[in-house]
Structures are given as C-alpha cells and as structure tokens.
Amino acid sequence: MDTTKIGGCAPEAAICARGISRDFEAGQTTIRVLHDINTDIRPGEMTYVVGESGSGKTTLISIMCGILWPTEGEVKVFGTDIYKLSDTELVKFRLNNIGFIFQQYNLIPSIDVASNAAVPLIAQGMPREEARERAKVLLDKLNIGNQADKLPRQLSGGQQQRVAIARALVHEPRLVVCDEPTAALDASSGRRVMDLLREVAVAPDRACIIVTHDNRIFDLADRIIVLEDGRITHDGKEMPDDH
Ligand SMILES: Nc1ncnc2c1ncn2[C@@H]1O[C@H](COP(=O)(O)OP(=O)(O)OP(=O)(O)O)[C@@H](O)[C@H]1O
C-alpha cells in the first residue's frame, strides 16, 4: 500500500514527511519554495535529491533533518515527530541520530583535523583522545590520515571537505544527509567518498540522503527524487529521460 498517499507513516520509514510546505519572506512578499511534499525515505537506501538550482533541494533536506522548521507539515525521523520536540531535545536528537555534510564545511579553525572530525563523539561525552583515535580511522579511509595533526586552513578545499565527511560519519548516525558531497572532488576521490558513505551510512536501520548535481555518481543511487519548483516531479531508480 502506498502510505504516502493516505497520510500514514510506514513504521519502518527512516523519514516520513507529510504535507511539507515552506515559505520565505522576500521584502513585502512571501514566496512558497516547497509545496505539499509527501514522501518516505527508506532505510537501507541511498536516496538522491536532484533538481535545478533554486528548486528547493537544500530547503527540503534541511527540514527533513531538523534544522529548518517547515511552514506546514510534519516530519518523523525514525518514528520521532522532530518538530514536536523542545529545542534542547531536538539538538540532542540530531547529535545522536543525524550526520550532516554541508556545502560549507564549517570546520573549527583553531583545532586540528582529528579533533574536528571527532567533534560529535566529544559532544556525546567520549574522552578526547579516544574520540580522536576513532576519527583517525575514518580519516585514514578517506586518505587524509596523514593530515590529522594539521589545522583546517593548511588543507586544500577537497581535503577539508573530507574532514567534514569524517565528522558527519564518526558517530555512526542512523541518518546521514549530504549536500553536494562530491562537488569539490576529482572523480576517484568522489567515488571513494561514495563508497565510504555506502559502507557507513547505508544499512537495514540506516539511511542516507544526498543532494547532488554530479552526474558522475547518478549510477550509485538506489532512488532518485527530482524536485522542480518545490514539487516532486519524479521518484524512481533512474534519472528521468528528459534530464
Ligand atoms: N533563507 C532564505 N530566505 C529567502 N529565500 C530563501 C532562503 N533560503 C532559500 N531561499 C529560496 O528558496 C528557493 C530554494 O532554495 P534552495 O537553496 O532550497 O534551492 P536548491 O535547489 O538547494 O538550490 P542550489 O542547487 O542552488 O543549492 C530559492 O529560490 C532560494 O532563493
């Protein structure tokens, strides 16, 4: 049964989004950038969100992962109605369940690469040295283990992005949300990142959402959702023929 059509949430859904709309104020006017989005994100899958610039991709994934309130609608993440949580509960929920990889890497400039990658574990209370060691394992897998003691500004843009990727995965979150994770990378680094995302972020109880324009990685998707002007116009395993 297609539960998205009748408003119910499949109990196994990683994300259940119902009736999501989002408005932004632009001067005197209000612009609606998402229109009544209904979709489930399934665990065990890598779901891509694609669409032209301005179609609402970042807005949608931000709402799905608890960092931007919808104007209308509800979002459940692993069964928790996240916008009904208090601010403190939502911060804790995100820390324990969600890893983010954004276009801005937001690394802390004054601490080294290993400590940056270890931030979620340290925030969860793990002793700093143990957290750094865990982070270094991932940095190694991303081929930047030898940069662990450097400051972020000593790394190239692509290397900084890999630190941000390690930080998103280090606490093994159940949901990983990535905005253009391969855009700054050459083809082989991009493939390595995608392999690691699949290894860490895709499992029967885990899900991964990726916003991307990068047609070099379209073949790696389990599912592709296309957004046009804030509406879902395609949802399937392959890209539609007209893209
Ligand atoms: N904080 C904001 N205030 C006003 N308008 C916004 C804000 N954030 C996004 N928008 C508008 O919402 C629309 C969708 O933006 P969004 O960033 O979600 O698109 P996108 O598909 O991710 O684009 P891109 O591929 O360029 O990153 C755009 O028209 C954008 O200008």
The ligand as an SDF file (V2000), in Angstrom:
LIG
                    3D

 31 33  0  0  0  0  0  0  0  0999 V2000
   16.7450   31.9660    3.9480 N   0  0  0  0  0  0  0  0  0  0  0  0
   16.1300   32.2040    2.7970 C   0  0  0  0  0  0  0  0  0  0  0  0
   15.4630   33.3600    2.6200 N   0  0  0  0  0  0  0  0  0  0  0  0
   14.8130   33.6320    1.4620 C   0  0  0  0  0  0  0  0  0  0  0  0
   14.7670   32.7660    0.4080 N   0  0  0  0  0  0  0  0  0  0  0  0
   15.4100   31.6050    0.5420 C   0  0  0  0  0  0  0  0  0  0  0  0
   16.1260   31.2590    1.7250 C   0  0  0  0  0  0  0  0  0  0  0  0
   16.6470   30.0100    1.5520 N   0  0  0  0  0  0  0  0  0  0  0  0
   16.3050   29.6120    0.3180 C   0  0  0  0  0  0  0  0  0  0  0  0
   15.5550   30.5750   -0.2880 N   0  0  0  0  0  0  0  0  0  0  0  0
   14.9740   30.4790   -1.6320 C   0  0  0  0  0  0  0  0  0  0  0  0
   14.3120   29.2470   -1.7340 O   0  0  0  0  0  0  0  0  0  0  0  0
   14.4750   28.6900   -3.0290 C   0  0  0  0  0  0  0  0  0  0  0  0
   15.0200   27.2770   -2.8930 C   0  0  0  0  0  0  0  0  0  0  0  0
   16.3460   27.3800   -2.3470 O   0  0  0  0  0  0  0  0  0  0  0  0
   17.2250   26.0700   -2.0790 P   0  0  0  0  0  0  0  0  0  0  0  0
   18.5400   26.5410   -1.5390 O   0  0  0  0  0  0  0  0  0  0  0  0
   16.4420   25.1120   -1.2780 O   0  0  0  0  0  0  0  0  0  0  0  0
   17.4080   25.5160   -3.5480 O   0  0  0  0  0  0  0  0  0  0  0  0
   18.4110   24.4120   -4.1030 P   0  0  0  0  0  0  0  0  0  0  0  0
   17.6150   23.5740   -5.0370 O   0  0  0  0  0  0  0  0  0  0  0  0
   19.0960   23.7390   -2.9760 O   0  0  0  0  0  0  0  0  0  0  0  0
   19.4470   25.2910   -4.9180 O   0  0  0  0  0  0  0  0  0  0  0  0
   21.0340   25.0690   -5.2140 P   0  0  0  0  0  0  0  0  0  0  0  0
   21.1230   23.8520   -6.0900 O   0  0  0  0  0  0  0  0  0  0  0  0
   21.4110   26.3140   -5.9430 O   0  0  0  0  0  0  0  0  0  0  0  0
   21.7260   24.9120   -3.8900 O   0  0  0  0  0  0  0  0  0  0  0  0
   15.3850   29.6290   -3.7960 C   0  0  0  0  0  0  0  0  0  0  0  0
   14.5750   30.4550   -4.6110 O   0  0  0  0  0  0  0  0  0  0  0  0
   16.0460   30.4450   -2.7150 C   0  0  0  0  0  0  0  0  0  0  0  0
   16.3660   31.7330   -3.1750 O   0  0  0  0  0  0  0  0  0  0  0  0
  1  2  1  0
  2  3  1  0
  2  7  2  0
  3  4  2  0
  4  5  1  0
  5  6  2  0
  6  7  1  0
  6 10  1  0
  7  8  1  0
  8  9  2  0
  9 10  1  0
 10 11  1  0
 11 12  1  0
 11 30  1  0
 12 13  1  0
 13 14  1  0
 13 28  1  0
 14 15  1  0
 15 16  1  0
 16 17  2  0
 16 18  1  0
 16 19  1  0
 19 20  1  0
 20 21  2  0
 20 22  1  0
 20 23  1  0
 23 24  1  0
 24 25  2  0
 24 26  1  0
 24 27  1  0
 28 29  1  0
 28 30  1  0
 30 31  1  0
M  END
$$$$
